[in-house]
């Protein structure tokens, strides 16, 4: 749900600012807390739709906040941990955290995790609608928007994008894509896929020469990166 409210609890200002920036770019409303006490104050005033929670916090620790949340409901929690904090990470998952991200992490990865947890717990923004940061794909209207601007895709281009976007990070061979989109692999030149991939990149990527979403798996095929 792109309009969900998220509480970011992180004591490191730079990390907190980056997380907040990326979540807001993805369409979420964001509240922030720089320590455990501020987090509890914010939670008591208004329960968010999801909490991004650092484990190592001053005043009140992340595990204590997670315990506080689980005593009051099932608000989704994504924990931020360092590699050396494995025992605490396990404790957090056993306490009911929905996911965790290990520092250092990619902000895009965190946004993807937030989106996945919200879809799993709340059913997503609309049936079938896919949202990946600046990219929005609506199968009902067959419209694609990039940074709020509608992009004109042919029927085959949309179908190709839809097949890959529904299965993020899964690698598809050209034959698999031909079969899924065109239906008759033996009568169509596999280079057709290559041409359509190039056109898709030109339409949805900020830099088609260095794509962020439609990536080549060398020697195998293509995959969609959320």
C-alpha positions, 0 to 999 in steps of 0.5 A: 500500500503506497500510502502506508505510514511507516515509523523509522527508528534509527539512531544514526542520522545519515542512515535515518535520512537515507531510509526516509528519503527512499521511503518517501520517494516510494510514496510512503508517509514516514515518521522518524525516531532517533532513539528508543524512547522517542519511538515508544512515544511516537507509537503510543501517539499513533500506531504506524502500518509498519516499523523499520526498527534498528536493533541497537538503540540508545535508552530503549533497545530494539528488542524491547520495542519489538516486545512492546509492539507484539504485546499490543498487536501485529504491526509489521516489523523490519529489523535493521541489524549488523552482522555481528548481532546474529543472536539478537537478530534471531531473538527478534525473529522469534519475537515476531519480526517479519523480516530483517535487513543486514547493515550495510544495505541498499536503500532500494532493497529495504524499500522492496522488503517494506513493500513485500511485507505490506503486501503480505500483511495487508494485501497490497494497494490494489489487486494486481497493481505493481509498484517498484519505487518510481515504476508503476504497472497496472494490469487492469488499465495496462498503463505504465508510469515512470516517476508519475509520467505515463509511458506508451508501451505496445501490447507485447512490451507490456506483456513482457514487462508484466511477466518479468515484474511479477517474478522479481529477480527470476531469470528468464531465458529468451525461449521462456519469454517467447513462450510466455508472451508470444506463445509459439517459440518454434516460429519466432526468432529469439532475437525478437525478445532482445529487440523488445527488451531494448525498447522497454529499457528505452521507455522505462529506464532512466539510463537505458545503457545502464538499466536498473530494472531490466537486467541481462543475465549473461549467457542465460536471459533476463531478469527484473530487479525491483 
